[in-house]
Amino acid sequence: MVTLAWQDSLKILKQGLSEIIGEEDLIAKLKKRDQGGPPLRVKLGLDPTAPDIHLGHTVPLRKMREFQDLGHEAYLIIGDFTGRIGDPSQKSEIRKQLTEEEVMKNAQTYQDQFSKILDPEKTHLVFNSEWFSPWAPEEFLNLASKYTVARMLERDDFARRYQEGKPISILEFFYPLLQGYDSIAIKADVELGGTDQKFNLLVGRQLQKEYGQNPQALIMTPLLEGTDGVQKMSKSLNNYIGINEDPREIYGKTMSISDDLLESYITLTTDMRGEELEKYRERIKKGEFSPLQAKKFLARRLVEMYHGQEKAQKAEEEFSRVFSGGHLPEDIPEEEVPQELKDHQGNVRLVHLISALNMVSSKSEGRRLINQGGVYVDEERIKDPNQEITPRSGMILRVGKRKFARVK
């Protein structure tokens, strides 16, 4: 833990942000802490609507770690209750509700992974079903009375859907109210979130005033673009880098990003801060590092952060061997062909096989990759999505540039 004057703390906390709302409130809280007051309660909500934490999630998580290092309390709210609704932010249609089983399964993966960034000994992990599940109907009605439909329709995505005549469920209006009430439940001093969460965060700040609490300061972090360089990182768009992925996958995906993303990735996703970060960014601008060198540095740094130096070195060596030297990986996993996939002649449809071996997330993704020329059998490109093959021992399957399997 670092003890700094409020001015120095604020300087650190403002690095890499998009916006602070209520900066005067934040300064007042930091000053009070300097005078012997309690540490700030810093809140970040995560709805477990999809498994795994990716680099986009780590941007506010790393900011929360900075608060921890400065001696403040981190409250990680797992939205197991709100996750059943799903955040309607940036959505053009009603979201499919998740089951309790789906939400809890995803929540477990979040618990397993957040400690790679936060200090688990200093993190309050809270499920918001703790306060919402016991509520009687009148308590939800009381919360709903604190906000108007007109205010809800000021939100861009709701306004757009309303103007286009697309349905908006009353349940979706409850999402920002419930997320806002999380701040009341833990008496949050600060809430973190991406820029797409601005409306929800503002609702929390307003509700705290309604319930007689000092309003939280809002710290908004930039949205990280996905590996496609177009849309924000998202598992549903398959443009993500998961922190729990195989080190070789993290390294390879990082090497595939466009040169334009280098600066934002180095700034937002690594543990580089202060003088070290500024020096590195300056060297990139001056051309002292080529984009390839900078990407290799970034890829290795990310693997080190989440898997350690040894695995980072192996991932780097394998990338160079496979992609620079044109060789196969040394440790291709061996996989058995499920008997139920075979017809009476022992043939299998390739798209069914790569799906069964988890080389693609679905058969539809497999067909798309085959159509794009990204699937190989013994280094022969397969172009027919209905292609059948006769598996034999030692046959090499490859999907994209980094996924291999050897038939057992």
DAGIWO-V723274 format. One record per pair of residues at least 24 apart in sequence whose C-alpha atoms are under 6 Angstrom apart, sorted by the first residue. I is the first residue (numbers start at 1). J is the second residue. D is the distance in Angstrom with one decimal. If there is no record, write none. Layout:
I	J	D
I	J	D
//
This chain:
1	69	4.8
1	70	5.7
1	71	5.6
2	69	5.9
2	70	5.0
6	30	5.4
6	31	5.8
17	221	4.8
18	220	5.6
18	221	5.2
18	222	5.4
19	220	5.3
20	218	5.6
20	219	4.8
21	217	5.9
21	218	5.0
22	217	4.8
26	217	5.6
39	72	4.7
40	72	5.1
40	189	5.8
41	73	5.0
41	188	5.1
41	189	5.1
42	73	6.0
42	74	5.0
42	75	5.8
42	190	4.7
42	191	5.8
43	75	4.8
43	191	4.7
44	76	5.2
44	191	5.9
44	192	5.2
45	76	6.0
45	77	4.5
46	78	5.2
46	79	5.9
47	78	6.0
47	79	4.6
47	83	5.0
48	103	5.7
48	106	5.2
48	107	5.2
49	83	5.9
51	106	4.6
52	109	5.9
53	242	5.9
54	241	5.4
54	242	3.9
54	243	5.4
55	241	5.9
56	224	5.3
56	233	5.7
59	268	5.9
65	118	5.4
74	123	5.0
75	124	4.7
76	125	5.0
77	126	5.0
77	127	5.8
78	127	4.8
79	128	5.5
81	128	6.0
81	129	5.0
90	157	5.8
176	200	4.9
180	204	3.5
184	208	5.9
189	216	4.5
190	216	4.8
190	217	4.7
190	218	5.9
191	218	5.2
192	219	5.0
192	220	5.9
193	220	5.1
194	220	5.1
194	221	4.8
194	222	5.8
194	223	5.8
195	220	5.5
195	222	6.0
227	257	5.2
247	303	5.8
248	315	4.8
251	299	4.8
254	299	5.4
255	295	5.7
332	405	5.7
333	405	5.3
334	405	5.9
334	406	4.7
334	407	5.8
334	408	5.5
335	407	5.2
335	408	5.3
336	407	6.0
336	408	5.0
347	389	5.5
347	390	4.6
348	388	5.4
348	389	5.6
349	387	5.9
349	388	4.2
350	387	5.9
350	388	5.6
374	399	5.9
374	400	4.9
375	399	4.6
//
